């Protein structure tokens, strides 16, 4: 198929359609073909106007990101300097007809056209900031000329697209087409075919009171934000060039900033996570496929059960929430209704949509009230005995063809499946808290889970707009198993005399969203304590840091009790160091004869992060995780690992597996904490010695 298709009409309008399925990415070859097509219509005397649109479901999703890592990626600027300059020099109007999405380079292509029309629900924007870089084909120069400096800044820095309707209000598009986009765009092109001069965004002035002062304020704000994405400051500098320099000079500055960002380690890490997220949850198509899941039962009205119920409602399912306690059942139902009322009050959904969604929700008291559902998910207390009782009850009450799922975060899914008469229809769906917000879901494939059941669950996770990461069965699955070793190292460092806030500060400065002890106080220190106690029984001869147990024995669970590693005062967002915790740490070390030593910030970071790498190698080597990129997706989306570093496995490759190996062996030799843990996993050794990436782990297992 031609990458750019041309259709001529008898009324003089030529329609050019980008045809690079599925979303018309502007690959190098597509850009070349488009340039040829534009030249042909410009030279064709029978053509009076041009409509530029996309074939299929999208105008264009922008650049082909895979090309960014090619050696010749930035040798030329053909979208910016060839195609857009070509359109601006044409003697015939070019109308961009936007349907589906016009994102990144697709949006910049539309901005370079003389006119833009769009369907009301089209999505138009510059989301490059979410991938660690910035617009590089005039987006920072044309957008502020189209909609104003401050709206353009907000749109680019947030990376969120706007609809066609919102684009009309902002001045981004010239008309909204409610009927067929092609026919509407042709009619619009005919109306403007003889209008002269042809409007060019490059010629529009940027009008803003005290633009220099405004941008200087934004610049200082971005510099002071430790969580600002890598491209934020460069966006501000490019917009400053747009506001104070000529258009052509602004283009030069923009592309230089763009190129440096796109080639940076941070942007490469962002792109890795982007592609890893797209690849997560892909499984071979099973011989038999199940119908799409339409109805579900959630057992348990606590915070997790409520969040799962909302997630299922968002996916379009009819949902029943089972809670045996009457007061808890009413509280859960009220919470869900209030959630949607708040959404309506914040204008995130219409009153009609709220009513329609809530009409698919019911709270029930008995299993039999929802026996005909397609899926049942238990979300009760994390105790094997309790969960076994629920799974047996579901097996008895719910129709035999239904899928049964457990939301356990660490328990043996094989044991839960064996308690039913349908183990082939049982799997784990480990949601993260709060379930209605967090993106990742670990889909736990038990030994007897049928392929069609796994596929149906993955498809459901995608319908919830979440990320499905497949895991095998082990204690803690992928994420919690790895984080246990991360937390163990943090605890060992504590026992050696370093205070929790020092550990947190080192890891947060390195890029972790939240340090381990702040995170534990937020989650509740009693949660991992329960898991540790199970582990002590199962593996009594292991080496464990015990200082956290003493904290929990005093009832210092964290934020919920007002005291943990920190003191949490009501009404104050930032907790204060807990001096009693400091005394407890020193007393513990003295009691157990642990020598006090100063642990430098770089050692704190390396021990905690390389613990993730070593355990991740074990998870991968045992086949618990299907691929290393799944680990990276899970840790960046669910555990606060910085996207600027791409996940622990990508980060290890960036540092160099040989260098990681050398540091691990040094930690093993020092004897601090559990020295046996620092014996590198054989997979890591084989990959490092063979100079192979984690992507080739399969052949090294």
C-alpha positions in Angstrom: 0.0 0.0 0.0 1.2 3.5 -0.8 2.2 5.4 2.3 0.5 8.5 1.0 -2.6 8.0 -1.1 -4.0 10.7 -3.4 -7.6 11.2 -4.6 -8.6 14.0 -7.0 -12.1 15.4 -7.2 -13.7 17.1 -10.1 -14.1 20.3 -8.1 -10.4 20.8 -7.8 -9.8 19.5 -4.3 -7.0 16.9 -3.9 -7.2 14.6 -0.9 -3.9 13.3 0.5 -4.1 10.4 3.0 -1.3 9.3 5.2 -1.5 5.5 5.0 1.1 4.1 7.5 -1.1 1.7 9.5 -2.1 1.5 12.3 -1.8 5.1 13.4 0.0 6.8 10.5 3.4 7.4 12.2 5.5 9.8 10.3 8.4 7.5 9.5 11.3 8.7 7.4 9.8 7.1 4.3 6.3 8.4 5.0 7.8 11.9 5.2 9.6 11.5 1.9 6.4 10.3 0.1 4.4 13.1 1.6 6.9 15.7 0.3 6.6 14.2 -3.2 2.8 14.2 -3.0 2.7 17.8 -1.9 5.0 18.9 -4.7 2.8 17.0 -7.2 -0.4 18.8 -6.2 1.4 22.1 -6.1 2.4 21.7 -9.7 -1.0 20.3 -10.8 -3.0 23.2 -12.4 -6.3 21.3 -11.9 -5.9 21.4 -8.1 -7.1 24.5 -6.2 -7.0 23.2 -2.6 -5.6 20.2 -0.7 -7.0 18.2 2.2 -4.4 16.3 4.3 -5.8 13.6 6.5 -5.0 10.1 7.8 -6.3 6.8 6.5 -8.1 4.6 9.0 -8.6 5.7 12.6 -6.1 8.5 13.0 -4.7 11.6 11.5 -1.2 10.8 12.8 0.3 9.7 16.1 3.5 11.5 15.3 7.1 10.3 14.9 8.1 6.6 14.7 10.0 6.5 18.0 11.9 3.4 16.9 13.8 5.6 14.5 15.1 7.8 17.3 17.7 5.2 18.3 19.1 4.9 14.8 22.5 6.5 14.1 21.1 8.8 11.5 18.1 9.8 13.5 18.8 13.5 13.7 20.9 14.1 10.6 18.1 16.0 8.8 15.0 17.9 9.8 12.7 16.9 7.0 9.4 17.3 8.8 10.4 20.7 10.1 12.5 22.1 7.3 11.2 20.3 4.3 7.5 19.4 4.6 6.3 22.3 6.8 8.4 24.8 4.9 7.0 23.3 1.7 3.4 23.6 2.8 4.0 27.2 3.9 5.4 28.1 0.5 2.5 26.5 -1.4 0.1 28.7 -3.5 -2.9 26.5 -2.7 -4.5 26.1 0.8 -3.7 22.9 2.7 -6.4 21.9 5.2 -5.5 19.4 7.9 -8.5 17.1 8.5 -8.0 15.8 12.0 -9.8 12.7 13.2 -8.7 10.2 15.9 -5.4 11.5 17.1 -3.0 14.2 16.0 -0.2 13.8 18.5 3.4 15.0 18.6 4.7 15.3 15.0 1.2 14.7 13.8 0.0 17.8 15.7 3.1 19.8 14.4 2.2 18.7 10.8 -1.3 20.0 11.3 0.0 23.3 12.8 2.1 23.8 9.7 -1.0 23.6 7.5 -2.9 26.7 6.5 -6.1 25.5 8.1 -7.2 22.8 10.6 -10.6 21.2 11.0 -11.4 18.4 13.4 -14.0 16.0 14.6 -15.3 17.1 18.1 -13.8 14.0 19.8 -10.4 14.2 18.0 -7.4 14.2 20.3 -4.8 16.9 19.5 -1.6 17.6 21.5 2.1 17.5 22.0 2.7 14.7 24.5 6.5 14.5 24.0 7.2 15.6 27.6 5.7 12.2 28.8 8.4 10.5 26.8 11.3 12.5 28.3 11.8 15.0 25.4 10.0 17.9 23.7 8.5 18.9 20.4 11.1 19.3 17.7 9.3 20.2 14.5 8.0 23.7 15.4 5.5 22.8 18.0 6.9 25.2 20.6 7.0 28.0 17.9 3.6 27.6 16.2 1.4 26.5 19.1 1.9 29.7 21.2 1.1 31.7 18.0 -2.1 29.7 17.6 -3.5 29.7 21.1 -1.3 32.0 23.2 1.8 31.6 25.3 0.3 30.5 28.6 -2.2 27.9 27.2 0.6 26.5 24.9 2.9 26.2 27.9 0.3 24.3 29.9 -0.6 22.0 27.0 3.0 21.1 26.3 4.2 20.7 29.9 1.2 18.6 30.9 1.3 16.5 27.7 -2.4 16.1 27.7 -4.3 16.3 24.4 -7.3 18.5 23.9 -10.5 17.5 22.0 -11.6 19.0 18.7 -14.2 21.0 20.6 -11.7 22.4 23.0 -9.3 23.0 20.2 -11.9 25.2 18.5 -12.3 27.2 21.7 -8.6 27.7 22.1 -8.1 28.6 18.4 -6.1 25.5 17.6 -8.6 24.5 14.9 -10.7 26.6 12.6 -13.8 24.5 12.5 -15.3 21.4 14.1 -16.8 18.8 11.6 -19.7 16.9 13.1 -20.3 14.8 10.0 -17.9 12.8 7.9 -14.5 14.4 8.4 -13.4 13.9 4.7 -16.5 15.4 3.3 -16.6 18.2 5.8 -12.9 19.1 5.2 -13.5 19.1 1.4 -16.4 21.5 1.8 -14.2 23.7 4.1 -11.4 23.6 1.5 -13.8 24.7 -1.2 -14.8 27.7 0.9 -11.2 28.9 1.4 -9.8 27.9 -2.0 -9.7 31.5 -3.3 -9.0 33.2 0.0 -5.7 35.1 0.0 -3.3 35.6 1.6 -3.0 32.1 2.9 -2.8 32.2 6.8 0.5 31.0 8.3 1.0 30.5 12.0 4.6 31.5 11.7 3.5 35.0 10.8 1.3 35.5 13.8 2.7 37.5 16.7 2.8 36.1 20.3 0.9 38.5 22.4 1.4 38.2 26.2 1.9 40.9 28.9 5.4 40.7 30.2 6.3 37.4 28.4 9.9 37.6 29.7 8.9 38.0 33.3 6.2 35.2 33.0 8.7 32.7 31.5 11.4 33.6 34.0 8.9 32.7 36.8 8.1 29.4 35.1 11.8 28.7 34.6 12.5 29.2 38.3 9.5 27.0 39.2 10.6 24.2 37.0 14.2 24.3 38.3 12.9 24.1 41.9 10.7 21.0 41.1 12.6 17.8 41.8 10.0 15.8 39.9 9.9 17.9 36.8 10.3 15.7 33.7 13.6 15.9 31.7 12.2 18.1 29.0 10.4 20.7 31.1 13.2 23.3 31.3 14.0 22.9 27.6 10.3 23.5 26.7 10.5 26.8 28.7 13.6 27.8 26.8 12.1 27.0 23.5 9.0 29.0 24.3 11.2 31.9 25.5 12.8 31.8 22.0 9.4 31.9 20.4 8.3 34.9 22.4 11.5 37.0 22.1 13.2 35.9 18.9 12.2 35.6 15.3 10.4 32.4 14.1 13.4 31.0 12.2 15.8 31.5 15.1 13.2 30.0 17.4 13.1 26.9 15.2 16.9 26.5 15.3 16.9 26.7 19.1 14.0 24.3 19.4 15.6 21.6 17.3 18.9 21.9 19.1 17.2 21.5 22.4 15.1 18.6 21.0 18.0 16.8 19.6 20.0 17.0 22.8 17.0 15.8 24.9 16.1 12.9 22.5 19.7 11.6 22.6 19.9 11.9 26.4 20.0 8.9 28.7 16.7 10.0 30.4 14.8 10.1 27.1 16.2 6.7 26.1 14.9 5.4 29.4 11.5 6.9 28.8 11.3 5.4 25.4 12.3 2.0 26.8 9.4 2.2 29.3 7.1 3.3 26.6 7.9 0.3 24.3 8.0 -2.0 27.3 4.5 -0.9 28.3 3.2 -1.6 24.9 4.8 -5.1 24.9 3.6 -6.1 28.4 0.9 -8.7 28.6 1.3 -10.0 25.0 0.5 -13.7 24.8 0.0 -16.1 21.9 -3.6 -16.3 20.8 -5.2 -19.4 22.4 -6.9 -22.1 20.3 -10.2 -21.2 22.0 -11.2 -17.7 22.9 -13.7 -16.7 25.6 -16.4 -14.1 25.0 -15.6 -10.7 26.4 -16.2 -10.5 30.2 -19.4 -8.5 30.8 -20.4 -9.1 34.5 -18.3 -9.4 37.6 -18.5 -10.0 41.4 -16.1 -8.4 43.8 -15.9 -10.0 47.3 -14.8 -7.6 50.0 -15.9 -4.0 50.6 -12.7 -2.6 51.9 -10.5 0.0 50.1 -9.1 -2.6 47.6 -12.5 -4.1 46.8 -14.1 -0.7 46.3 -11.2 0.3 44.0 -11.5 -2.9 41.9 -15.2 -2.4 41.6 -14.7 1.1 40.2 -12.1 -0.2 37.8 -14.5 -2.8 36.5 -17.2 -0.3 36.1 -14.8 1.9 34.1 -14.2 -1.0 31.8 -18.0 -1.2 31.1 -18.9 -4.3 33.2 -21.9 -4.8 35.3 -20.6 -5.1 38.9 -21.8 -6.6 42.1 -19.9 -5.9 45.4 -20.4 -8.5 48.1 -19.9 -7.6 51.7 -21.5 -9.7 54.5 -21.4 -7.0 57.1 -24.3 -4.7 56.6 -22.6 -1.5 57.8 -19.5 -2.2 55.7 -21.6 -3.0 52.7 -23.5 0.3 52.9 -20.2 2.2 53.5 -18.7 0.6 50.4 -21.7 1.3 48.2 -21.8 4.9 49.4 -18.1 5.3 48.7 -18.5 4.2 45.1 -21.5 6.5 44.6 -19.7 9.4 46.1 -16.7 8.7 43.9 -18.8 9.2 40.8 -20.6 12.2 42.2 -17.2 13.8 42.8 -16.3 13.0 39.2 -19.4 14.7 38.0 -18.9 17.8 40.2 -15.4 18.1 38.9 -16.9 17.9 35.3 -14.9 14.7 34.5 -18.1 13.0 33.4 -21.7 14.1 32.7 -24.7 13.5 35.0 -26.0 11.1 32.3 -22.8 9.1 32.3 -22.8 9.0 36.1 -26.3 7.6 36.2 -25.5 5.1 33.5 -22.4 3.9 35.3 -24.1 3.6 38.6 -27.0 1.7 37.0 -24.5 -1.1 36.4 -23.6 -1.3 40.1 -25.2 -3.3 42.9 -24.2 -4.3 46.5 -25.1 -7.8 47.5 -25.0 -9.9 50.7 -24.9 -13.5 49.5 -22.9 -15.2 46.8 -26.0 -16.6 45.2 -27.2 -13.1 44.3 -24.5 -12.9 41.7 -24.1 -16.6 40.6 -24.4 -15.8 36.8 -21.4 -13.5 36.6 -18.5 -14.0 34.2 -15.8 -13.2 36.7 -15.5 -13.2 40.5 -12.6 -11.5 42.2 -11.9 -11.9 45.9 -10.4 -8.9 47.7 -10.6 -10.0 51.3 -8.0 -9.9 54.1 -4.5 -11.2 53.1 -4.8 -14.5 55.0 -4.6 -17.9 53.4 -7.3 -19.4 55.5 -9.7 -16.5 54.9 -9.0 -16.5 51.1 -9.4 -20.3 50.9 -12.8 -20.1 52.5 -13.9 -17.4 50.0 -12.6 -19.3 47.0 -14.4 -22.5 48.1 -17.6 -20.5 48.5 -17.2 -18.9 45.1 -16.6 -22.3 43.5 -19.8 -23.6 45.0 -22.0 -20.6 44.2 -20.8 -19.1 40.9 -21.7 -20.7 37.6 -19.2 -23.4 36.5 -18.0 -21.5 33.4 -17.0 -18.3 35.3 -13.4 -17.2 36.0 -12.3 -17.0 39.7 -9.6 -14.6 40.6 -7.7 -13.7 43.7 -6.3 -10.3 44.5 -3.6 -11.7 46.8 -0.3 -9.7 46.8 1.9 -12.7 47.8 0.0 -15.9 48.6 0.2 -19.1 46.6 -2.3 -18.9 43.8 -1.8 -22.6 43.0 -3.0 -23.5 46.5 -6.0 -21.3 46.1 -6.8 -22.8 42.7 -6.5 -26.3 44.1 -9.2 -25.5 46.6 -11.7 -25.2 43.8 -13.1 -27.7 41.3 -12.0 -25.5 38.4 -8.3 -24.8 38.8 -8.0 -24.1 35.0 -10.3 -21.1 35.5 -8.4 -19.6 38.4 -5.7 -16.9 38.3 -4.4 -14.0 40.3 -5.2 -10.3 39.6 -3.0 -8.4 41.9 -4.2 -4.8 41.8 -2.2 -2.0 43.4 -3.7 0.4 46.0 -5.6 2.5 45.3 -6.9 0.2 42.6 -9.0 2.8 40.8 -5.9 4.9 40.3 -2.8 2.7 40.0 -2.0 1.4 36.5 -0.3 -1.9 36.9 -2.0 -5.2 37.5 0.0 -8.4 38.0 -1.8 -11.2 36.1 -0.7 -14.3 38.0 -0.7 -17.4 35.8 -1.1 -20.5 38.0 0.1 -23.9 36.9 -3.3 -25.0 35.6 -4.6 -21.6 34.3 -6.0 -22.2 30.8 -4.6 -20.0 28.0 -8.0 -18.6 27.1 -8.6 -17.6 30.8 -5.2 -15.8 30.8 -6.1 -14.0 27.6 -9.5 -12.9 28.8 -8.0 -11.5 32.0 -5.3 -9.5 30.1 -8.0 -8.1 27.8 -10.0 -7.1 30.8 -7.0 -5.3 32.3 -6.6 -3.4 29.1 -10.2 -2.4 29.0 -9.6 -0.9 32.4 -6.9 1.2 30.8 -4.3 -0.5 33.0 -1.1 -2.3 32.3 -1.1 -6.1 32.5 2.2 -7.7 33.6 2.2 -11.5 33.5 3.8 -13.3 36.5 4.3 -16.9 37.5 3.6 -18.1 41.1 6.1 -17.4 43.8 6.1 -15.6 47.2 5.4 -12.0 46.3 5.2 -12.6 42.6 7.4 -10.1 40.7 7.0 -6.7 42.4 6.7 -7.5 46.0 9.3 -10.3 45.8 11.8 -7.8 44.4 10.8 -5.0 46.8 11.3 -7.3 49.8 15.0 -7.4 49.0 15.1 -3.7 48.4 13.5 -3.1 51.8 15.8 -5.7 53.4 18.9 -3.8 52.3 17.3 -0.5 53.6 16.7 -2.3 56.9 20.3 -3.7 57.1 21.6 -0.2 56.5 19.4 1.0 59.4 20.8 -1.7 61.7 24.3 -0.5 60.8 23.4 3.0 62.3 22.0 5.0 59.4 18.8 6.8 60.2 15.6 6.2 58.1 15.4 9.8 56.9 19.0 9.6 55.6 18.3 6.5 53.6 15.1 8.1 52.3 16.9 11.2 51.3 19.6 9.4 49.4 17.2 7.3 47.4 14.8 10.2 46.7 17.7 12.4 45.5 18.6 9.5 43.2 15.1 9.5 41.8 12.8 7.2 43.7 9.4 8.8 44.1 9.4 8.0 47.8 12.1 6.6 50.1 11.5 3.1 51.6 10.7 4.3 55.1 8.3 7.1 54.0 6.6 4.5 51.8 6.3 2.0 54.7 4.8 4.6 57.0 2.3 5.4 54.2 1.4 1.8 53.4 1.4 0.7 57.1 4.4 -1.1 58.7 2.1 -3.9 59.9 1.5 -5.0 56.2 5.1 -6.2 55.5 5.4 -7.3 59.1 2.6 -9.9 58.5 4.5 -11.1 55.4 7.8 -11.3 57.3 6.2 -13.4 60.0 5.0 -15.9 57.4 8.5 -16.0 55.9 10.1 -16.6 59.4 8.0 -19.7 59.7 8.6 -20.9 56.2 12.4 -20.2 56.2 13.5 -20.1 59.8 17.2 -20.2 59.0 17.2 -17.1 56.8 19.1 -13.9 57.7 16.6 -11.1 58.3 16.8 -7.5 59.5 14.6 -7.5 62.7 14.6 -3.8 63.6 11.3 -3.2 61.9 9.6 -5.9 64.0 10.5 -4.0 67.2 8.9 -0.9 65.7 5.7 -2.8 64.9 5.6 -4.5 68.3 5.3 -0.9 69.8 2.3 -0.3 67.5 4.1 2.3 65.4 2.5 1.4 62.1 3.0 4.8 60.5 0.6 7.4 59.2 -2.5 5.6 60.5 -1.2 5.6 64.1 0.5 9.0 63.9 3.9 7.4 64.5 6.2 5.1 62.7 9.7 5.8 61.3 8.4 9.4 61.3 6.0 11.4 63.4 2.8 12.3 61.5 1.1 15.3 62.8 -2.5 15.9 61.8 -2.9 18.6 59.1 0.8 18.5 58.2 1.9 17.0 54.9 5.5 16.4 55.7 6.3 14.1 58.6 9.1 14.7 61.1 11.8 12.2 62.1 10.7 10.1 65.0 13.4 10.5 67.7 12.1 7.4 69.5 12.7 5.4 66.3 16.3 6.6 66.3 16.7 5.4 69.9 15.1 2.1 69.0 17.6 1.6 66.1 20.6 2.4 68.2 19.3 0.1 71.0 18.7 -2.7 68.5 22.2 -2.5 67.1 23.7 -2.5 70.6 21.6 -5.5 71.7 22.6 -7.6 68.6 26.3 -6.5 68.5 26.0 -4.8 65.1 29.0 -2.4 64.7 28.0 1.2 63.9 29.3 2.6 60.7 28.6 5.5 58.4 27.0 4.4 55.1 27.6 6.9 52.3 24.7 7.9 50.0 26.1 6.2 47.0 26.4 2.9 48.9 22.8 3.3 50.2 21.6 3.7 46.6 23.7 0.9 45.1 22.8 -1.7 47.8 19.1 -0.9 47.5 18.9 -0.7 43.7 21.3 -3.5 43.0 19.2 -5.7 45.3 16.4 -5.1 42.9 18.7 -6.0 40.0 19.9 -9.3 41.6 16.4 -10.4 42.6 15.1 -9.3 39.2 17.7 -11.6 37.6 16.4 -14.4 39.8 12.8 -13.7 38.9 13.7 -13.7 35.2 16.0 -16.7 35.5 13.2 -18.8 37.1 10.7 -17.8 34.4 8.5 -15.9 36.9 8.7 -12.8 34.7 8.4 -13.4 31.0 10.9 -10.7 30.0 13.1 -8.1 31.7 11.1 -5.2 30.2 8.0 -6.4 32.2 10.0 -6.0 35.4 10.9 -2.4 34.4 7.3 -1.6 33.5 6.0 -2.9 36.9 8.7 -1.1 39.0 8.3 2.2 37.2 4.5 2.2 37.2 3.8 0.6 40.5 6.7 1.1 42.9 8.1 4.6 42.2 11.2 3.6 40.4 12.2 6.7 38.3 11.3 6.5 34.6 14.3 8.6 33.9 16.3 5.5 34.7 14.1 3.1 32.8 13.5 0.5 35.5 16.1 -1.6 37.4 17.0 -4.0 34.6 17.5 -1.2 32.0 19.4 0.9 34.6 21.7 -2.1 35.2 22.5 -2.4 31.5 23.1 1.4 31.4 25.6 1.2 34.2 27.0 -2.0 32.7 26.3 -5.5 34.0 30.0 -6.1 34.6 30.1 -3.0 36.8 27.0 -4.2 38.7 28.5 -7.6 39.2 31.7 -6.1 40.6 29.8 -4.0 43.2 27.7 -7.0 44.2 30.8 -9.1 44.9 32.3 -6.3 46.9 29.1 -6.1 49.0 29.3 -9.9 49.5 32.9 -9.5 50.7 32.1 -6.9 53.3 29.8 -9.1 55.2 27.2 -6.4 56.0 23.6 -7.7 56.3 22.9 -10.9 54.4 26.2 -11.5 52.6 24.9 -14.6 50.8 22.3 -12.5 49.0 25.0 -10.7 47.2 26.2 -13.9 45.4 25.1 -12.7 42.0 22.4 -14.8 40.3 23.8 -17.2 37.7 21.7 -15.5 34.9 23.3 -12.1 35.7 26.8 -13.7 35.7 26.2 -15.4 32.3 24.8 -12.2 30.7 27.7 -10.0 32.1 30.3 -12.5 31.0 28.7 -12.9 27.6 28.2 -9.1 27.1 24.5 -9.8 26.4 21.5 -7.7 27.3 18.6 -8.9 29.5 16.5 -9.2 26.3 18.5 -12.3 25.5 18.0 -13.9 29.0 16.0 -16.8 27.5 19.0 -18.3 25.8 21.1 -17.8 28.9 18.7 -19.4 31.4 
